[in-house]
Amino acid sequence: MKRGQFMVNVLFVTHQEKRKEFLSHVLGPEYFILTCDSEKKIDNLVRLVDLAIVDFSFLEWEGLNVVDRVKQCDDSTVILGVGRQVEKEIIEAARKRGLAEYIDVDKNINSLALVVRERMEKKMLITRMEEEKLSRGPSHSFLSPDKEATLSPEECRFLEEMSRLLIHGYNLDELMGFFLSLLNKMFGISRLCIILKDRVKKTYGIRACLGITEDAKECVELHPERGLVKFLAREGTVVTKERLAKADFKAAYEIRQDMKLIQSNVAVPLSPRGELIGILGLGPKITGDKMSRREIRQVFLFCNQVGLAIQNLLFYEEMYCQKRYIESVLKDATSGVISIDAEQKITTCNPRAQEVLNLGESPSLIGKDIRRLPSPLGDILFQTLTRGILYGRKEVYVPGIKRWL
């Protein structure tokens, strides 16, 4: 495997957060590193990774408990150790408990990346062999059509009515929370999440979830140029673990890493107008059964309506933030600013404009008719609005306040 070919999720257990940067520099950008400093976090995060690295320099004998905890959570997780001048007795005890290999940073730090890649190559080879073995056997990815779980006509009508209701929501967090709760009750899914694009970072993170811990939620950061996001943006179709068995191994492995990170067996794109604005992640059912094709199809169609509602609310959020920013700038501006909309309503009137017009503590003009402005200011704005007449640096006398403006 060439360097940078696969994206690998790594759990780094340490009491020093700053050492994450050191490890990231040593391993390179193809490794997504999660850090934790307590056993409780290990329980939440170890299921998201294939490899754990224990910092014995700071944990020392406590590192043995970490090795035990990781193995209890997932015995298949590869555990490596790093440290400086750690007692041999600690390392020997850790090996007996499941530590695969220890690297002394003073002696073999350059070999750490090589050891990690070799271990992951071996694990991926085993994974590939298991997948090929399963693919040669009879397919049980879904129930047969005549035995597929399905919703009653009443439940389908209920979903349609709820989708229409959701599209008229005005609070994004409440809408997403209600949607996830609805899916949880209708389909019996234990873990769900909605992943949305961060407008600043340009990456995708969990915005709402059920059954996922806060520690795991904060670790999710999906990149648009690889893995699950790249596939969903290009294909626009649902991803299931069964479907990945038939995909290219490299692409499938990267997608599987992301699916593991969001703790989902099924990923549904939210692309109401062709652009991927988010992802719905569906974990296992409470009963342990897989979702049927019919159920997945119903969720996908439902997501079309909900995705449109989310997109509209995201646009509203952006406009609201821009409005608040503009208002904060105009509040301290030294010039008076007044603006109107197509319906001849005043949309902006900053404090300086109120002061210039001698309105003082009078009620705000925002939302009022243009005729509330003293003549000829209202006349000038009306002519610009209706006839397109532009006025630049024009000085007028306003009789109402006996002042030239």
Secondary structure, DSSP 8 states (H G I E B T S, - for coil): --TTSS-EEEEEE-S-TTHHHHHHHHH-TTEEEEEE-SHHHHHHHGGG-SEEEEEHHHHTTHHHHHHHHHHHH-TT-EEEEEESS--HHHHHHHHHHT--EEEEHHHHGGGHHHHHHHHHHHHHHHHHHHHHHHHHS---SS--GGG-----HHHHHHHHHHHHHHTT-S-HHHHHHHHHHHHHHHH-BS-EEEEEE-TTT-SEEEEEEES--HHHHHH--B-TTSHHHHHHHHH-S-EEHHHHTTS-HHHHHHHHHHHHHTT-SEEEEE-TTSS--EEEEE--BTTS----HHHHHHHHHHHHHHHHHHHHHHHHHHHHHHHHHHHHHHHT-SS--EEE-TTSBEEEE-HHHHHHTT-TTS---TTSBGGGS-TTHHHHHHHHHHH----SS---EETTTTEE-
